[in-house]
Amino acid sequence: MENFCEITFCQQIGSNKRHNQDALFNGEAVFQYKLKTAEKRLETRPHFIVGVADGISNSNRPEKANKLVMQLLSKMESLSRQTIYDNYNNIR
C-alpha cells in the first residue's frame, strides 16, 4: 500500500483589508488570493513541505513579506535549521 496525505486548503481575506496578508504553499504552488475556495490535493511523495504565513496587520507590507517567505520555502528541497538560516541570509 502506498503512503499518501490529503491536503485541503483555502484562503479568505480579512474584513476591511485591501490585500490578503496571508500566504500559503501547498507543496506545489504559492497562493495569496482574496478568496480561494477549498481545494483538495493528494500527496504521494514520501517527503514534502507545506507552509502557512499569517500576516501581521500592523507591519509594513505584510502581504509582500509573507509571499516572499512562501516563495523561498517552495524552492527548498529539504527543511532544516541550516537551510532556513542559509535562505534568510540570502535575502538580507
PyMOL Python script that loads the backbone (N, CA, C, O; Angstrom):
from pymol import cmd

cmd.read_pdbstr("""\
ATOM      1  N   MET A   1       0.843  -1.186   0.000  1.00  0.00           N
ATOM      2  CA  MET A   1       0.000   0.000   0.000  1.00  0.00           C
ATOM      3  C   MET A   1       0.882   1.242   0.000  1.00  0.00           C
ATOM      4  O   MET A   1       1.851   1.331   0.754  1.00  0.00           O
ATOM      5  N   GLU A   2       0.539   2.183  -0.842  1.00  0.00           N
ATOM      6  CA  GLU A   2       1.304   3.415  -0.968  1.00  0.00           C
ATOM      7  C   GLU A   2       0.866   4.425   0.098  1.00  0.00           C
ATOM      8  O   GLU A   2      -0.324   4.569   0.379  1.00  0.00           O
ATOM      9  N   ASN A   3       1.843   5.120   0.685  1.00  0.00           N
ATOM     10  CA  ASN A   3       1.523   6.162   1.655  1.00  0.00           C
ATOM     11  C   ASN A   3       1.020   7.400   0.925  1.00  0.00           C
ATOM     12  O   ASN A   3       1.473   7.710  -0.176  1.00  0.00           O
ATOM     13  N   PHE A   4       0.092   8.095   1.539  1.00  0.00           N
ATOM     14  CA  PHE A   4      -0.392   9.332   0.954  1.00  0.00           C
ATOM     15  C   PHE A   4      -0.910  10.256   2.045  1.00  0.00           C
ATOM     16  O   PHE A   4      -1.190   9.833   3.166  1.00  0.00           O
ATOM     17  N   CYS A   5      -1.027  11.513   1.690  1.00  0.00           N
ATOM     18  CA  CYS A   5      -1.566  12.527   2.588  1.00  0.00           C
ATOM     19  C   CYS A   5      -2.510  13.401   1.770  1.00  0.00           C
ATOM     20  O   CYS A   5      -2.153  13.855   0.683  1.00  0.00           O
ATOM     21  N   GLU A   6      -3.695  13.634   2.282  1.00  0.00           N
ATOM     22  CA  GLU A   6      -4.649  14.506   1.598  1.00  0.00           C
ATOM     23  C   GLU A   6      -4.523  15.904   2.191  1.00  0.00           C
ATOM     24  O   GLU A   6      -4.637  16.084   3.404  1.00  0.00           O
ATOM     25  N   ILE A   7      -4.289  16.882   1.337  1.00  0.00           N
ATOM     26  CA  ILE A   7      -4.126  18.267   1.763  1.00  0.00           C
ATOM     27  C   ILE A   7      -5.322  19.064   1.253  1.00  0.00           C
ATOM     28  O   ILE A   7      -5.616  19.045   0.058  1.00  0.00           O
ATOM     29  N   THR A   8      -6.007  19.760   2.147  1.00  0.00           N
ATOM     30  CA  THR A   8      -7.104  20.646   1.767  1.00  0.00           C
ATOM     31  C   THR A   8      -6.742  22.049   2.224  1.00  0.00           C
ATOM     32  O   THR A   8      -6.289  22.244   3.352  1.00  0.00           O
ATOM     33  N   PHE A   9      -6.940  23.027   1.348  1.00  0.00           N
ATOM     34  CA  PHE A   9      -6.571  24.399   1.690  1.00  0.00           C
ATOM     35  C   PHE A   9      -7.535  25.385   1.056  1.00  0.00           C
ATOM     36  O   PHE A   9      -8.160  25.096   0.035  1.00  0.00           O
ATOM     37  N   CYS A  10      -7.647  26.560   1.677  1.00  0.00           N
ATOM     38  CA  CYS A  10      -8.460  27.654   1.151  1.00  0.00           C
ATOM     39  C   CYS A  10      -7.907  28.958   1.729  1.00  0.00           C
ATOM     40  O   CYS A  10      -7.054  28.935   2.617  1.00  0.00           O
ATOM     41  N   GLN A  11      -8.388  30.075   1.232  1.00  0.00           N
ATOM     42  CA  GLN A  11      -7.980  31.380   1.753  1.00  0.00           C
ATOM     43  C   GLN A  11      -9.154  32.333   1.693  1.00  0.00           C
ATOM     44  O   GLN A  11     -10.004  32.244   0.806  1.00  0.00           O
ATOM     45  N   GLN A  12      -9.188  33.249   2.653  1.00  0.00           N
ATOM     46  CA  GLN A  12     -10.196  34.303   2.641  1.00  0.00           C
ATOM     47  C   GLN A  12      -9.585  35.538   3.271  1.00  0.00           C
ATOM     48  O   GLN A  12      -9.030  35.478   4.368  1.00  0.00           O
ATOM     49  N   ILE A  13      -9.691  36.658   2.570  1.00  0.00           N
ATOM     50  CA  ILE A  13      -9.130  37.911   3.059  1.00  0.00           C
ATOM     51  C   ILE A  13      -9.887  38.361   4.307  1.00  0.00           C
ATOM     52  O   ILE A  13     -11.090  38.133   4.428  1.00  0.00           O
ATOM     53  N   GLY A  14      -9.173  39.000   5.231  1.00  0.00           N
ATOM     54  CA  GLY A  14      -9.803  39.512   6.439  1.00  0.00           C
ATOM     55  C   GLY A  14     -10.728  40.681   6.130  1.00  0.00           C
ATOM     56  O   GLY A  14     -10.567  41.356   5.113  1.00  0.00           O
ATOM     57  N   SER A  15     -11.689  40.917   7.001  1.00  0.00           N
ATOM     58  CA  SER A  15     -12.621  42.020   6.777  1.00  0.00           C
ATOM     59  C   SER A  15     -11.876  43.352   6.832  1.00  0.00           C
ATOM     60  O   SER A  15     -10.944  43.523   7.618  1.00  0.00           O
ATOM     61  N   ASN A  16     -12.293  44.272   6.004  1.00  0.00           N
ATOM     62  CA  ASN A  16     -11.704  45.616   5.913  1.00  0.00           C
ATOM     63  C   ASN A  16     -10.250  45.610   5.467  1.00  0.00           C
ATOM     64  O   ASN A  16      -9.523  46.552   5.784  1.00  0.00           O
ATOM     65  N   LYS A  17      -9.800  44.602   4.755  1.00  0.00           N
ATOM     66  CA  LYS A  17      -8.425  44.532   4.251  1.00  0.00           C
ATOM     67  C   LYS A  17      -8.443  44.669   2.733  1.00  0.00           C
ATOM     68  O   LYS A  17      -9.306  44.099   2.065  1.00  0.00           O
ATOM     69  N   ARG A  18      -7.488  45.425   2.187  1.00  0.00           N
ATOM     70  CA  ARG A  18      -7.375  45.585   0.735  1.00  0.00           C
ATOM     71  C   ARG A  18      -6.584  44.444   0.113  1.00  0.00           C
ATOM     72  O   ARG A  18      -6.824  44.070  -1.035  1.00  0.00           O
ATOM     73  N   HIS A  19      -5.642  43.892   0.867  1.00  0.00           N
ATOM     74  CA  HIS A  19      -4.781  42.820   0.373  1.00  0.00           C
ATOM     75  C   HIS A  19      -4.833  41.659   1.355  1.00  0.00           C
ATOM     76  O   HIS A  19      -4.980  41.857   2.561  1.00  0.00           O
ATOM     77  N   ASN A  20      -4.713  40.462   0.832  1.00  0.00           N
ATOM     78  CA  ASN A  20      -4.610  39.301   1.709  1.00  0.00           C
ATOM     79  C   ASN A  20      -3.193  39.271   2.270  1.00  0.00           C
ATOM     80  O   ASN A  20      -2.225  39.166   1.518  1.00  0.00           O
ATOM     81  N   GLN A  21      -3.077  39.363   3.572  1.00  0.00           N
ATOM     82  CA  GLN A  21      -1.766  39.381   4.214  1.00  0.00           C
ATOM     83  C   GLN A  21      -1.230  37.973   4.439  1.00  0.00           C
ATOM     84  O   GLN A  21      -0.055  37.803   4.763  1.00  0.00           O
ATOM     85  N   ASP A  22      -2.067  36.980   4.274  1.00  0.00           N
ATOM     86  CA  ASP A  22      -1.662  35.595   4.495  1.00  0.00           C
ATOM     87  C   ASP A  22      -1.219  34.969   3.177  1.00  0.00           C
ATOM     88  O   ASP A  22      -1.734  35.308   2.112  1.00  0.00           O
ATOM     89  N   ALA A  23      -0.271  34.064   3.261  1.00  0.00           N
ATOM     90  CA  ALA A  23       0.188  33.330   2.079  1.00  0.00           C
ATOM     91  C   ALA A  23       0.320  31.864   2.457  1.00  0.00           C
ATOM     92  O   ALA A  23       0.548  31.530   3.620  1.00  0.00           O
ATOM     93  N   LEU A  24       0.176  30.995   1.471  1.00  0.00           N
ATOM     94  CA  LEU A  24       0.357  29.576   1.756  1.00  0.00           C
ATOM     95  C   LEU A  24       1.067  28.883   0.606  1.00  0.00           C
ATOM     96  O   LEU A  24       0.996  29.304  -0.548  1.00  0.00           O
ATOM     97  N   PHE A  25       1.748  27.814   0.959  1.00  0.00           N
ATOM     98  CA  PHE A  25       2.428  26.955  -0.004  1.00  0.00           C
ATOM     99  C   PHE A  25       1.877  25.558   0.207  1.00  0.00           C
ATOM    100  O   PHE A  25       1.989  25.008   1.302  1.00  0.00           O
ATOM    101  N   ASN A  26       1.280  24.974  -0.833  1.00  0.00           N
ATOM    102  CA  ASN A  26       0.605  23.681  -0.686  1.00  0.00           C
ATOM    103  C   ASN A  26       1.474  22.492  -1.098  1.00  0.00           C
ATOM    104  O   ASN A  26       0.967  21.385  -1.279  1.00  0.00           O
ATOM    105  N   GLY A  27       2.759  22.716  -1.246  1.00  0.00           N
ATOM    106  CA  GLY A  27       3.658  21.652  -1.675  1.00  0.00           C
ATOM    107  C   GLY A  27       3.985  21.740  -3.153  1.00  0.00           C
ATOM    108  O   GLY A  27       4.926  21.100  -3.623  1.00  0.00           O
ATOM    109  N   GLU A  28       3.206  22.535  -3.895  1.00  0.00           N
ATOM    110  CA  GLU A  28       3.426  22.713  -5.331  1.00  0.00           C
ATOM    111  C   GLU A  28       3.430  24.172  -5.760  1.00  0.00           C
ATOM    112  O   GLU A  28       4.208  24.551  -6.635  1.00  0.00           O
ATOM    113  N   ALA A  29       2.574  25.000  -5.160  1.00  0.00           N
ATOM    114  CA  ALA A  29       2.445  26.389  -5.595  1.00  0.00           C
ATOM    115  C   ALA A  29       2.192  27.297  -4.395  1.00  0.00           C
ATOM    116  O   ALA A  29       1.706  26.858  -3.353  1.00  0.00           O
ATOM    117  N   VAL A  30       2.535  28.581  -4.568  1.00  0.00           N
ATOM    118  CA  VAL A  30       2.291  29.599  -3.548  1.00  0.00           C
ATOM    119  C   VAL A  30       0.976  30.299  -3.893  1.00  0.00           C
ATOM    120  O   VAL A  30       0.741  30.657  -5.047  1.00  0.00           O
ATOM    121  N   PHE A  31       0.127  30.491  -2.891  1.00  0.00           N
ATOM    122  CA  PHE A  31      -1.174  31.135  -3.081  1.00  0.00           C
ATOM    123  C   PHE A  31      -1.299  32.352  -2.181  1.00  0.00           C
ATOM    124  O   PHE A  31      -0.818  32.362  -1.048  1.00  0.00           O
ATOM    125  N   GLN A  32      -1.953  33.375  -2.708  1.00  0.00           N
ATOM    126  CA  GLN A  32      -2.294  34.556  -1.915  1.00  0.00           C
ATOM    127  C   GLN A  32      -3.507  35.225  -2.582  1.00  0.00           C
ATOM    128  O   GLN A  32      -3.379  36.264  -3.230  1.00  0.00           O
ATOM    129  N   TYR A  33      -4.659  34.621  -2.414  1.00  0.00           N
ATOM    130  CA  TYR A  33      -5.896  35.089  -3.030  1.00  0.00           C
ATOM    131  C   TYR A  33      -6.764  35.821  -2.019  1.00  0.00           C
ATOM    132  O   TYR A  33      -6.651  35.604  -0.812  1.00  0.00           O
ATOM    133  N   LYS A  34      -7.630  36.690  -2.526  1.00  0.00           N
ATOM    134  CA  LYS A  34      -8.635  37.303  -1.660  1.00  0.00           C
ATOM    135  C   LYS A  34      -9.653  36.251  -1.239  1.00  0.00           C
ATOM    136  O   LYS A  34     -10.103  36.226  -0.094  1.00  0.00           O
ATOM    137  N   LEU A  35     -10.007  35.387  -2.180  1.00  0.00           N
ATOM    138  CA  LEU A  35     -10.922  34.290  -1.864  1.00  0.00           C
ATOM    139  C   LEU A  35     -10.524  33.072  -2.686  1.00  0.00           C
ATOM    140  O   LEU A  35     -10.592  33.093  -3.914  1.00  0.00           O
ATOM    141  N   LYS A  36     -10.118  32.034  -2.015  1.00  0.00           N
ATOM    142  CA  LYS A  36      -9.742  30.775  -2.664  1.00  0.00           C
ATOM    143  C   LYS A  36     -10.647  29.712  -2.074  1.00  0.00           C
ATOM    144  O   LYS A  36     -10.544  29.383  -0.892  1.00  0.00           O
ATOM    145  N   THR A  37     -11.530  29.177  -2.893  1.00  0.00           N
ATOM    146  CA  THR A  37     -12.414  28.125  -2.397  1.00  0.00           C
ATOM    147  C   THR A  37     -11.589  26.880  -2.068  1.00  0.00           C
ATOM    148  O   THR A  37     -10.491  26.688  -2.590  1.00  0.00           O
ATOM    149  N   ALA A  38     -12.127  26.064  -1.215  1.00  0.00           N
ATOM    150  CA  ALA A  38     -11.406  24.873  -0.758  1.00  0.00           C
ATOM    151  C   ALA A  38     -10.992  23.995  -1.933  1.00  0.00           C
ATOM    152  O   ALA A  38     -11.771  23.725  -2.848  1.00  0.00           O
ATOM    153  N   GLU A  39      -9.754  23.567  -1.873  1.00  0.00           N
ATOM    154  CA  GLU A  39      -9.187  22.694  -2.905  1.00  0.00           C
ATOM    155  C   GLU A  39      -8.492  21.539  -2.206  1.00  0.00           C
ATOM    156  O   GLU A  39      -7.852  21.720  -1.170  1.00  0.00           O
ATOM    157  N   LYS A  40      -8.621  20.364  -2.775  1.00  0.00           N
ATOM    158  CA  LYS A  40      -8.034  19.156  -2.194  1.00  0.00           C
ATOM    159  C   LYS A  40      -6.947  18.634  -3.117  1.00  0.00           C
ATOM    160  O   LYS A  40      -7.077  18.685  -4.340  1.00  0.00           O
ATOM    161  N   ARG A  41      -5.878  18.135  -2.523  1.00  0.00           N
ATOM    162  CA  ARG A  41      -4.780  17.570  -3.288  1.00  0.00           C
ATOM    163  C   ARG A  41      -4.278  16.328  -2.574  1.00  0.00           C
ATOM    164  O   ARG A  41      -4.188  16.309  -1.347  1.00  0.00           O
ATOM    165  N   LEU A  42      -3.955  15.302  -3.325  1.00  0.00           N
ATOM    166  CA  LEU A  42      -3.424  14.065  -2.763  1.00  0.00           C
ATOM    167  C   LEU A  42      -1.915  14.062  -2.962  1.00  0.00           C
ATOM    168  O   LEU A  42      -1.432  14.149  -4.091  1.00  0.00           O
ATOM    169  N   GLU A  43      -1.182  13.963  -1.878  1.00  0.00           N
ATOM    170  CA  GLU A  43       0.284  13.975  -1.927  1.00  0.00           C
ATOM    171  C   GLU A  43       0.795  12.567  -1.694  1.00  0.00           C
ATOM    172  O   GLU A  43       0.488  11.950  -0.674  1.00  0.00           O
ATOM    173  N   THR A  44       1.582  12.052  -2.647  1.00  0.00           N
ATOM    174  CA  THR A  44       2.115  10.692  -2.526  1.00  0.00           C
ATOM    175  C   THR A  44       3.627  10.667  -2.353  1.00  0.00           C
ATOM    176  O   THR A  44       4.211   9.601  -2.161  1.00  0.00           O
ATOM    177  N   ARG A  45       4.267  11.838  -2.420  1.00  0.00           N
ATOM    178  CA  ARG A  45       5.722  11.854  -2.199  1.00  0.00           C
ATOM    179  C   ARG A  45       6.011  11.484  -0.745  1.00  0.00           C
ATOM    180  O   ARG A  45       5.230  11.831   0.141  1.00  0.00           O
ATOM    181  N   PRO A  46       7.118  10.786  -0.483  1.00  0.00           N
ATOM    182  CA  PRO A  46       7.416  10.394   0.894  1.00  0.00           C
ATOM    183  C   PRO A  46       7.767  11.592   1.781  1.00  0.00           C
ATOM    184  O   PRO A  46       7.549  11.551   2.992  1.00  0.00           O
ATOM    185  N   HIS A  47       8.308  12.653   1.185  1.00  0.00           N
ATOM    186  CA  HIS A  47       8.668  13.861   1.939  1.00  0.00           C
ATOM    187  C   HIS A  47       8.226  15.072   1.132  1.00  0.00           C
ATOM    188  O   HIS A  47       8.461  15.143  -0.075  1.00  0.00           O
ATOM    189  N   PHE A  48       7.595  16.010   1.790  1.00  0.00           N
ATOM    190  CA  PHE A  48       7.181  17.236   1.114  1.00  0.00           C
ATOM    191  C   PHE A  48       7.048  18.341   2.156  1.00  0.00           C
ATOM    192  O   PHE A  48       6.951  18.073   3.354  1.00  0.00           O
ATOM    193  N   ILE A  49       7.044  19.576   1.687  1.00  0.00           N
ATOM    194  CA  ILE A  49       6.981  20.742   2.561  1.00  0.00           C
ATOM    195  C   ILE A  49       5.720  21.532   2.224  1.00  0.00           C
ATOM    196  O   ILE A  49       5.416  21.746   1.050  1.00  0.00           O
ATOM    197  N   VAL A  50       4.991  21.961   3.242  1.00  0.00           N
ATOM    198  CA  VAL A  50       3.871  22.882   3.091  1.00  0.00           C
ATOM    199  C   VAL A  50       4.089  24.024   4.083  1.00  0.00           C
ATOM    200  O   VAL A  50       4.820  23.863   5.060  1.00  0.00           O
ATOM    201  N   GLY A  51       3.468  25.160   3.840  1.00  0.00           N
ATOM    202  CA  GLY A  51       3.652  26.277   4.752  1.00  0.00           C
ATOM    203  C   GLY A  51       2.494  27.249   4.736  1.00  0.00           C
ATOM    204  O   GLY A  51       1.792  27.391   3.735  1.00  0.00           O
ATOM    205  N   VAL A  52       2.305  27.923   5.876  1.00  0.00           N
ATOM    206  CA  VAL A  52       1.308  28.980   6.017  1.00  0.00           C
ATOM    207  C   VAL A  52       1.984  30.155   6.700  1.00  0.00           C
ATOM    208  O   VAL A  52       2.625  29.995   7.738  1.00  0.00           O
ATOM    209  N   ALA A  53       1.838  31.346   6.110  1.00  0.00           N
ATOM    210  CA  ALA A  53       2.379  32.563   6.716  1.00  0.00           C
ATOM    211  C   ALA A  53       1.200  33.469   7.056  1.00  0.00           C
ATOM    212  O   ALA A  53       0.489  33.937   6.167  1.00  0.00           O
ATOM    213  N   ASP A  54       1.004  33.708   8.331  1.00  0.00           N
ATOM    214  CA  ASP A  54      -0.100  34.534   8.810  1.00  0.00           C
ATOM    215  C   ASP A  54       0.363  35.984   8.874  1.00  0.00           C
ATOM    216  O   ASP A  54       1.359  36.289   9.529  1.00  0.00           O
ATOM    217  N   GLY A  55      -0.354  36.880   8.199  1.00  0.00           N
ATOM    218  CA  GLY A  55       0.043  38.288   8.124  1.00  0.00           C
ATOM    219  C   GLY A  55      -0.058  39.006   9.460  1.00  0.00           C
ATOM    220  O   GLY A  55      -0.907  38.690  10.294  1.00  0.00           O
ATOM    221  N   ILE A  56       0.822  39.971   9.642  1.00  0.00           N
ATOM    222  CA  ILE A  56       0.814  40.825  10.829  1.00  0.00           C
ATOM    223  C   ILE A  56       0.346  42.194  10.357  1.00  0.00           C
ATOM    224  O   ILE A  56       1.098  42.917   9.703  1.00  0.00           O
ATOM    225  N   SER A  57      -0.876  42.549  10.681  1.00  0.00           N
ATOM    226  CA  SER A  57      -1.520  43.706  10.062  1.00  0.00           C
ATOM    227  C   SER A  57      -0.850  45.038  10.365  1.00  0.00           C
ATOM    228  O   SER A  57      -0.997  45.973   9.578  1.00  0.00           O
ATOM    229  N   ASN A  58      -0.127  45.166  11.459  1.00  0.00           N
ATOM    230  CA  ASN A  58       0.477  46.461  11.764  1.00  0.00           C
ATOM    231  C   ASN A  58       1.911  46.590  11.248  1.00  0.00           C
ATOM    232  O   ASN A  58       2.604  47.543  11.604  1.00  0.00           O
ATOM    233  N   SER A  59       2.366  45.656  10.419  1.00  0.00           N
ATOM    234  CA  SER A  59       3.704  45.769   9.834  1.00  0.00           C
ATOM    235  C   SER A  59       3.602  46.368   8.430  1.00  0.00           C
ATOM    236  O   SER A  59       2.523  46.393   7.837  1.00  0.00           O
ATOM    237  N   ASN A  60       4.726  46.848   7.906  1.00  0.00           N
ATOM    238  CA  ASN A  60       4.747  47.422   6.562  1.00  0.00           C
ATOM    239  C   ASN A  60       4.681  46.322   5.516  1.00  0.00           C
ATOM    240  O   ASN A  60       5.523  45.424   5.507  1.00  0.00           O
ATOM    241  N   ARG A  61       3.700  46.382   4.644  1.00  0.00           N
ATOM    242  CA  ARG A  61       3.545  45.463   3.516  1.00  0.00           C
ATOM    243  C   ARG A  61       3.618  43.985   3.910  1.00  0.00           C
ATOM    244  O   ARG A  61       4.421  43.245   3.342  1.00  0.00           O
ATOM    245  N   PRO A  62       2.809  43.545   4.859  1.00  0.00           N
ATOM    246  CA  PRO A  62       2.875  42.142   5.290  1.00  0.00           C
ATOM    247  C   PRO A  62       2.560  41.162   4.168  1.00  0.00           C
ATOM    248  O   PRO A  62       3.050  40.033   4.185  1.00  0.00           O
ATOM    249  N   GLU A  63       1.744  41.574   3.184  1.00  0.00           N
ATOM    250  CA  GLU A  63       1.409  40.661   2.089  1.00  0.00           C
ATOM    251  C   GLU A  63       2.635  40.330   1.253  1.00  0.00           C
ATOM    252  O   GLU A  63       2.759  39.209   0.760  1.00  0.00           O
ATOM    253  N   LYS A  64       3.547  41.288   1.084  1.00  0.00           N
ATOM    254  CA  LYS A  64       4.772  41.030   0.312  1.00  0.00           C
ATOM    255  C   LYS A  64       5.736  40.147   1.097  1.00  0.00           C
ATOM    256  O   LYS A  64       6.339  39.231   0.536  1.00  0.00           O
ATOM    257  N   ALA A  65       5.883  40.417   2.384  1.00  0.00           N
ATOM    258  CA  ALA A  65       6.795  39.629   3.216  1.00  0.00           C
ATOM    259  C   ALA A  65       6.358  38.171   3.274  1.00  0.00           C
ATOM    260  O   ALA A  65       7.181  37.268   3.125  1.00  0.00           O
ATOM    261  N   ASN A  66       5.075  37.939   3.487  1.00  0.00           N
ATOM    262  CA  ASN A  66       4.582  36.564   3.596  1.00  0.00           C
ATOM    263  C   ASN A  66       4.699  35.806   2.287  1.00  0.00           C
ATOM    264  O   ASN A  66       5.038  34.623   2.283  1.00  0.00           O
ATOM    265  N   LYS A  67       4.423  36.475   1.179  1.00  0.00           N
ATOM    266  CA  LYS A  67       4.544  35.805  -0.119  1.00  0.00           C
ATOM    267  C   LYS A  67       6.000  35.448  -0.390  1.00  0.00           C
ATOM    268  O   LYS A  67       6.284  34.363  -0.898  1.00  0.00           O
ATOM    269  N   LEU A  68       6.928  36.347  -0.057  1.00  0.00           N
ATOM    270  CA  LEU A  68       8.353  36.073  -0.249  1.00  0.00           C
ATOM    271  C   LEU A  68       8.788  34.857   0.566  1.00  0.00           C
ATOM    272  O   LEU A  68       9.512  33.998   0.063  1.00  0.00           O
ATOM    273  N   VAL A  69       8.353  34.785   1.802  1.00  0.00           N
ATOM    274  CA  VAL A  69       8.720  33.648   2.660  1.00  0.00           C
ATOM    275  C   VAL A  69       8.203  32.339   2.064  1.00  0.00           C
ATOM    276  O   VAL A  69       8.929  31.345   2.045  1.00  0.00           O
ATOM    277  N   MET A  70       6.973  32.325   1.585  1.00  0.00           N
ATOM    278  CA  MET A  70       6.415  31.108   0.992  1.00  0.00           C
ATOM    279  C   MET A  70       7.113  30.763  -0.325  1.00  0.00           C
ATOM    280  O   MET A  70       7.289  29.584  -0.633  1.00  0.00           O
ATOM    281  N   GLN A  71       7.514  31.773  -1.107  1.00  0.00           N
ATOM    282  CA  GLN A  71       8.249  31.503  -2.342  1.00  0.00           C
ATOM    283  C   GLN A  71       9.608  30.879  -2.034  1.00  0.00           C
ATOM    284  O   GLN A  71      10.034  29.950  -2.719  1.00  0.00           O
ATOM    285  N   LEU A  72      10.287  31.385  -1.008  1.00  0.00           N
ATOM    286  CA  LEU A  72      11.566  30.788  -0.604  1.00  0.00           C
ATOM    287  C   LEU A  72      11.361  29.355  -0.115  1.00  0.00           C
ATOM    288  O   LEU A  72      12.140  28.462  -0.449  1.00  0.00           O
ATOM    289  N   LEU A  73      10.326  29.145   0.666  1.00  0.00           N
ATOM    290  CA  LEU A  73      10.028  27.803   1.164  1.00  0.00           C
ATOM    291  C   LEU A  73       9.761  26.841   0.010  1.00  0.00           C
ATOM    292  O   LEU A  73      10.164  25.679   0.062  1.00  0.00           O
ATOM    293  N   SER A  74       9.089  27.319  -1.022  1.00  0.00           N
ATOM    294  CA  SER A  74       8.755  26.456  -2.159  1.00  0.00           C
ATOM    295  C   SER A  74       9.990  25.993  -2.925  1.00  0.00           C
ATOM    296  O   SER A  74       9.936  24.988  -3.634  1.00  0.00           O
ATOM    297  N   LYS A  75      11.096  26.711  -2.791  1.00  0.00           N
ATOM    298  CA  LYS A  75      12.326  26.355  -3.508  1.00  0.00           C
ATOM    299  C   LYS A  75      13.234  25.430  -2.705  1.00  0.00           C
ATOM    300  O   LYS A  75      14.219  24.917  -3.237  1.00  0.00           O
ATOM    301  N   MET A  76      12.916  25.215  -1.447  1.00  0.00           N
ATOM    302  CA  MET A  76      13.748  24.361  -0.600  1.00  0.00           C
ATOM    303  C   MET A  76      13.518  22.891  -0.930  1.00  0.00           C
ATOM    304  O   MET A  76      12.381  22.451  -1.093  1.00  0.00           O
ATOM    305  N   GLU A  77      14.596  22.151  -1.026  1.00  0.00           N
ATOM    306  CA  GLU A  77      14.495  20.711  -1.261  1.00  0.00           C
ATOM    307  C   GLU A  77      14.423  19.939   0.044  1.00  0.00           C
ATOM    308  O   GLU A  77      13.922  18.816   0.090  1.00  0.00           O
ATOM    309  N   SER A  78      14.929  20.552   1.099  1.00  0.00           N
ATOM    310  CA  SER A  78      14.836  19.952   2.426  1.00  0.00           C
ATOM    311  C   SER A  78      14.688  21.086   3.427  1.00  0.00           C
ATOM    312  O   SER A  78      14.997  22.238   3.120  1.00  0.00           O
ATOM    313  N   LEU A  79      14.226  20.765   4.600  1.00  0.00           N
ATOM    314  CA  LEU A  79      13.973  21.774   5.615  1.00  0.00           C
ATOM    315  C   LEU A  79      14.749  21.415   6.871  1.00  0.00           C
ATOM    316  O   LEU A  79      14.543  20.364   7.477  1.00  0.00           O
ATOM    317  N   SER A  80      15.636  22.307   7.239  1.00  0.00           N
ATOM    318  CA  SER A  80      16.417  22.132   8.458  1.00  0.00           C
ATOM    319  C   SER A  80      16.767  23.516   8.985  1.00  0.00           C
ATOM    320  O   SER A  80      16.533  24.520   8.312  1.00  0.00           O
ATOM    321  N   ARG A  81      17.312  23.565  10.153  1.00  0.00           N
ATOM    322  CA  ARG A  81      17.743  24.838  10.718  1.00  0.00           C
ATOM    323  C   ARG A  81      18.751  25.521   9.790  1.00  0.00           C
ATOM    324  O   ARG A  81      18.715  26.738   9.610  1.00  0.00           O
ATOM    325  N   GLN A  82      19.642  24.730   9.210  1.00  0.00           N
ATOM    326  CA  GLN A  82      20.677  25.282   8.333  1.00  0.00           C
ATOM    327  C   GLN A  82      20.084  25.836   7.038  1.00  0.00           C
ATOM    328  O   GLN A  82      20.480  26.918   6.605  1.00  0.00           O
ATOM    329  N   THR A  83      19.143  25.123   6.408  1.00  0.00           N
ATOM    330  CA  THR A  83      18.563  25.634   5.159  1.00  0.00           C
ATOM    331  C   THR A  83      17.759  26.909   5.409  1.00  0.00           C
ATOM    332  O   THR A  83      17.753  27.806   4.566  1.00  0.00           O
ATOM    333  N   ILE A  84      17.091  27.000   6.540  1.00  0.00           N
ATOM    334  CA  ILE A  84      16.364  28.230   6.881  1.00  0.00           C
ATOM    335  C   ILE A  84      17.350  29.372   7.075  1.00  0.00           C
ATOM    336  O   ILE A  84      17.136  30.468   6.557  1.00  0.00           O
ATOM    337  N   TYR A  85      18.416  29.132   7.807  1.00  0.00           N
ATOM    338  CA  TYR A  85      19.439  30.153   8.048  1.00  0.00           C
ATOM    339  C   TYR A  85      20.071  30.602   6.736  1.00  0.00           C
ATOM    340  O   TYR A  85      20.246  31.799   6.509  1.00  0.00           O
ATOM    341  N   ASP A  86      20.414  29.653   5.873  1.00  0.00           N
ATOM    342  CA  ASP A  86      21.033  29.989   4.584  1.00  0.00           C
ATOM    343  C   ASP A  86      20.104  30.836   3.723  1.00  0.00           C
ATOM    344  O   ASP A  86      20.542  31.826   3.137  1.00  0.00           O
ATOM    345  N   ASN A  87      18.839  30.466   3.638  1.00  0.00           N
ATOM    346  CA  ASN A  87      17.883  31.236   2.841  1.00  0.00           C
ATOM    347  C   ASN A  87      17.635  32.611   3.436  1.00  0.00           C
ATOM    348  O   ASN A  87      17.486  33.581   2.693  1.00  0.00           O
ATOM    349  N   TYR A  88      17.587  32.716   4.742  1.00  0.00           N
ATOM    350  CA  TYR A  88      17.412  34.010   5.406  1.00  0.00           C
ATOM    351  C   TYR A  88      18.572  34.931   5.059  1.00  0.00           C
ATOM    352  O   TYR A  88      18.365  36.104   4.749  1.00  0.00           O
ATOM    353  N   ASN A  89      19.789  34.406   5.109  1.00  0.00           N
ATOM    354  CA  ASN A  89      20.964  35.227   4.799  1.00  0.00           C
ATOM    355  C   ASN A  89      21.020  35.622   3.330  1.00  0.00           C
ATOM    356  O   ASN A  89      21.598  36.657   2.998  1.00  0.00           O
ATOM    357  N   ASN A  90      20.437  34.825   2.447  1.00  0.00           N
ATOM    358  CA  ASN A  90      20.425  35.154   1.022  1.00  0.00           C
ATOM    359  C   ASN A  90      19.509  36.322   0.693  1.00  0.00           C
ATOM    360  O   ASN A  90      19.717  36.988  -0.322  1.00  0.00           O
ATOM    361  N   ILE A  91      18.496  36.595   1.521  1.00  0.00           N
ATOM    362  CA  ILE A  91      17.578  37.698   1.226  1.00  0.00           C
ATOM    363  C   ILE A  91      17.910  38.963   1.999  1.00  0.00           C
ATOM    364  O   ILE A  91      17.280  39.995   1.766  1.00  0.00           O
ATOM    365  N   ARG A  92      18.847  38.925   2.884  1.00  0.00           N
ATOM    366  CA  ARG A  92      19.217  40.108   3.675  1.00  0.00           C
ATOM    367  C   ARG A  92      20.013  41.081   2.879  1.00  0.00           C
ATOM    368  O   ARG A  92      20.404  42.129   3.395  1.00  0.00           O
TER     369      ARG A  92
END
""", "prot")
cmd.dss("prot")
cmd.show_as("cartoon", "prot")
cmd.util.cbc("prot")
cmd.orient("prot")
